[in-house]
Amino acid sequence: MEFTEPQEKVLAELKQIVKGYPIEGRLPADVVTDISQHKKAGKTEKIKALVCAVPEFTIFDGGLQHEFEAYNHVRIDDFISTLIHIALRNSPERAIQGAVDYAVNRKFKAFIGAVVPKLDIDSSFTFSNGITLMSSEEIPNQFVKKRIHWDDFIGMHRPETILCYIFEHPVPSTNDIDEVEKLFLNEEIEQIHLTAVLISLVVAKDSGCHIHEIIKFTEETVPLVNSGVMCHPRPVKSNGIIPNYFGALAFNDVDSLIKAFNGLPKPLQERLRVALNFLNYYKSNDSIVERAIFLRCSMESAFQVGNKSGIREKLSWRSAHLFCKNEAEKIEMYKKVRAIYSATSDSVHEGKFDGDLKDLAFAADIVKKAIVIQINGGQVNWDNTPIKEEN
């Protein structure tokens, strides 16, 4: 994101605002008071000046309007909260860009929520386990059990958050996840979580579900969205230039995995579920160190290395024999996985990660493939994998 000279001055002001917060790894309890102080000091105007220079969205003060009326607006309080929250764990520059990303993403989410229900397409998908992913204009307390508003998968951070949007009864008065879970049977919660992580596994890239992975925009569509022409809440017909493809193919792939997963022995299900959850945490976390730790845990679970000695060797050789055919390829894979796993040790023991981010992406990819192989093919006989020490 490039800034003009006047915007650079505002950027400098933003950095000073963010640096005023203690870096404690969590949002200050008095954030509401802090936001109020920002307003009194006139600092929100400086923030708005920078943000409004981005053409994709606008900022407004005051309470949040109805989702479909304010799809191209972002409440200034929410923006500042996001700015502060990201700054606590990253740099001021990352905080500013993250808050801008948040604002733009929110506009896109609300835009899709407003437009997709009005298209002449099938905008829902029911999986074989009874979970329905849907696009709907219904307000939350009209949602029925086991129906998920699919827009809430976009930018998903944790599968548990999906529970807040699935109701058999009116919305509970609390946002406490434990209270929400009481509305469901344990088996239903398991299937909700499973559906969420498998959608993330199949549909998402390396950082949660994104809108372009679910709704396929054409080349003609993107300029219309960017210019704001398509951002209007009135009924729209599908005429070839409106997003008109609800990613059914991807969801069919998810459904195949759901069927296969639910047919696996329970012990294998549990091991793979742990690997899936850690993989999802890896993809949705901002901290590089935490991502490395989550990926390390996912690798150990996916390759079922146990908790005794020789974990690194088992993991490296199992990945080599699972994915490679000839001996040279196996040695190369062994060395690469071994090095990546060793690099994650620094994350666990020293709170740092000095490895290459491309290596993490590589490891995440082999974990994903190992999980899919086991879901589709059942238990791998890891005991037959030869293990030999390499220095």
Long-range contacts (C-beta under 8 A, 24 or more apart in sequence): 1-54, 1-97, 1-100, 3-50, 3-53, 4-53, 7-49, 7-50, 7-53, 10-46, 10-47, 10-49, 10-50, 11-50, 11-96, 13-43, 13-46, 14-46, 14-47, 14-50, 14-83, 14-92, 14-96, 15-92, 15-93, 15-96, 17-43, 17-46, 17-47, 17-83, 18-83, 18-84, 18-87, 18-92, 18-95, 18-96, 19-92, 21-84, 21-87, 21-88, 22-88, 23-87, 23-88, 23-89, 24-88, 25-88, 25-89, 26-88, 27-81, 27-84, 27-85, 27-88, 28-84, 31-81, 31-84, 34-84, 35-77, 35-80, 35-81, 38-80, 44-76, 44-80, 47-76, 47-79, 47-80, 47-83, 48-76, 50-96, 51-79, 51-99, 51-100, 51-103, 54-100, 54-103, 54-104, 55-226, 56-104, 56-107, 56-226, 57-103, 57-104, 57-106, 57-107, 59-103, 67-110, 67-113, 67-114, 68-110, 68-113, 68-114, 68-137, 68-233, 69-233, 70-110, 71-107, 71-110, 71-111, 71-113, 71-114, 71-231, 71-233, 72-107, 72-110, 72-111, 72-228, 72-231, 73-107, 74-102, 74-103, 74-106, 74-107, 78-102, 78-106, 79-103, 86-286, 89-286, 89-287, 90-286, 90-287, 94-286, 98-286, 105-154, 105-155, 105-211, 107-231, 108-154, 108-211, 108-225, 109-151, 109-154, 109-155, 109-211, 111-225, 111-230, 111-231, 112-151, 112-154, 112-211, 112-215, 112-243, 113-137, 113-151, 114-233, 115-230, 115-236, 115-242, 115-243, 116-215, 116-243, 116-246, 118-235, 118-236, 118-237, 119-236, 119-237, 119-238, 119-242, 119-243, 119-244, 120-237, 120-238, 121-238, 121-244, 121-245, 121-246, 122-246, 122-248, 123-246, 124-150, 125-150, 125-246, 125-248, 125-251, 127-195, 127-251, 127-254, 127-255, 127-258, 128-255, 128-258, 128-259, 129-191, 129-194, 129-195, 129-258, 129-262, 130-191, 131-191, 131-192, 131-195, 133-195, 133-199, 133-251, 135-246, 140-165, 140-167, 140-171, 141-167, 141-170, 141-171, 143-167, 144-168, 145-183, 145-184, 145-188, 146-188, 146-192, 148-192, 148-195, 150-214, 153-196, 153-199, 153-200, 153-203, 153-209, 153-214, 154-208, 154-209, 154-210, 154-211, 154-214, 155-208, 155-209, 155-210, 156-196, 156-200, 156-208, 156-209, 156-284, 157-208, 157-284, 158-280, 158-281, 158-284, 159-192, 159-193, 159-196, 159-197, 159-200, 159-277, 159-280, 160-193, 162-192, 162-196, 163-189, 163-192, 166-192, 193-273, 193-277, 194-258, 194-261, 194-262, 194-273, 194-276, 195-254, 195-258, 196-280, 197-273, 197-276, 197-277, 197-279, 197-280, 198-254, 198-257, 198-258, 198-261, 198-276, 199-251, 199-254, 200-280, 200-283, 201-254, 201-257, 201-276, 201-279, 201-280, 201-368, 201-371, 201-372, 202-250, 202-253, 202-254, 202-257, 203-247, 203-250, 203-251, 203-254, 204-283, 206-283, 206-361, 206-364, 207-283, 207-284, 208-283, 208-284, 213-247, 213-250, 214-246, 214-247, 214-250, 215-243, 215-245, 215-246, 215-247, 216-243, 216-245, 216-247, 217-243, 218-243, 257-372, 257-375, 257-376, 260-375, 260-376, 261-375, 264-374, 264-375, 264-378, 265-378, 265-379, 268-374, 268-378, 268-379, 271-301, 271-304, 272-301, 272-302, 272-371, 272-374, 272-375, 274-301, 275-301, 275-302, 275-367, 275-371, 276-371, 279-364, 279-367, 279-368, 279-371, 282-360, 282-364, 283-364, 288-353, 288-357, 289-347, 289-351, 289-352, 289-353, 290-347, 291-353, 291-360, 292-343, 292-344, 292-347, 292-353, 292-355, 292-360, 293-344, 293-347, 293-348, 295-344, 295-360, 295-363, 295-364, 295-367, 296-341, 296-344, 296-345, 296-347, 296-348, 298-364, 298-367, 299-341, 299-363, 299-367, 302-367, 302-370, 302-371, 302-374, 303-370, 303-382, 304-380, 304-382, 310-387, 312-338, 312-341, 312-342, 313-338, 313-387, 313-388, 313-389, 313-390, 314-382, 314-385, 314-387, 315-341, 316-341, 317-385, 317-386, 317-387, 317-388, 318-382, 318-385, 319-366, 319-370, 321-385, 321-386, 322-370, 322-373, 322-380, 323-366, 323-369, 331-390, 334-390, 335-390, 336-362, 337-363, 337-366, 338-390
